[in-house]
Amino acid sequence: MANASTGTLYRGGEGMWSWVAHRVTGVGIFFFLLVHVLDTALVRVSPEAYNAVIATYKTPLMGLAEIGLVAAIVYHAFNGLRVVLVDFWKGGPKNQRKLFWVAMVLWLVVMLAFVPRHLMHVFGG
């Protein structure tokens, strides 16, 4: 049944949105891995085609997309550890909100360390 105040199935709050984001990032990572396996397998079919595909990955647009990929992977990893703690630690359910914010701070720290360095690499700085 939809929430009367928002008109959605989602109740809001950290737990619900982290659940949604965890699934979205998981699907995104799955599709990245699928493409990665397929483009790597292309080297056996046609090395020239493989080289052409890899050349498209060396563009600034793809460099920016890599930031999104890393953000998804890091979020999925930290949130997955949070889910494990909530499920298997006696104090997990009581502390799930704190664990969410710990995961978000860790995600932010990793991204703040990664993004500037990556942008220097992408744009030759």
C-alpha positions, -999 to 999 in steps of 0.1 A, spaced: 0 0 0 13 35 -9 24 58 19 -4 84 21 19 113 28 42 107 -2 22 86 -26 50 61 -29 57 26 -17 89 39 0 87 51 35 118 72 32 146 72 57 181 60 54 173 23 55 148 24 26 169 46 3 201 26 10 181 -5 1 171 10 -32 206 24 -39 222 -10 -31 200 -27 -57 206 0 -83 244 -1 -78 243 -39 -79 225 -39 -112 249 -13 -126 280 -32 -115 265 -64 -130 261 -47 -164 296 -32 -163 310 -67 -156 290 -82 -185 303 -55 -209 338 -60 -195 338 -98 -201 324 -93 -236 349 -66 -246 378 -86 -232 366 -117 -251 366 -97 -283 404 -99 -284 400 -136 -293 376 -128 -322 393 -97 -337 423 -79 -321 416 -49 -343 380 -46 -330 393 -51 -295 418 -22 -300 390 0 -314 368 -7 -284 396 0 -259 404 32 -277 368 45 -270 374 38 -233 404 63 -233 381 93 -238 374 120 -212 337 111 -213 346 75 -203 370 88 -177 341 107 -161 319 76 -163 346 57 -144 340 80 -115 304 68 -114 315 32 -117 339 36 -87 313 55 -67 288 26 -73 314 0 -64 325 17 -32 289 25 -21 279 -11 -28 309 -25 -8 304 -3 22 266 -7 23 270 -44 19 293 -45 49 266 -24 68 240 -50 58 261 -78 71 265 -60 104 228 -53 107 220 -89 99 247 -108 119 257 -84 148 234 -85 178 235 -46 180 231 -42 143 194 -35 140 195 -10 169 225 8 153 215 6 117 211 43 113 246 50 128 260 22 106 245 39 75 262 72 83 295 55 90 292 38 55 284 72 39 313 89 56 337 62 45 323 64 10 328 101 9 364 98 22 373 73 -5 356 93 -32 373 125 -21 406 107 -23 399 91 -57 382 118 -78 409 145 -78 436 119 -87 415 103 -113 406 136 -129 443 145 -131 449 112 -149 419 116 -173 428 152 -182 465 148 -181 472 170 -151 
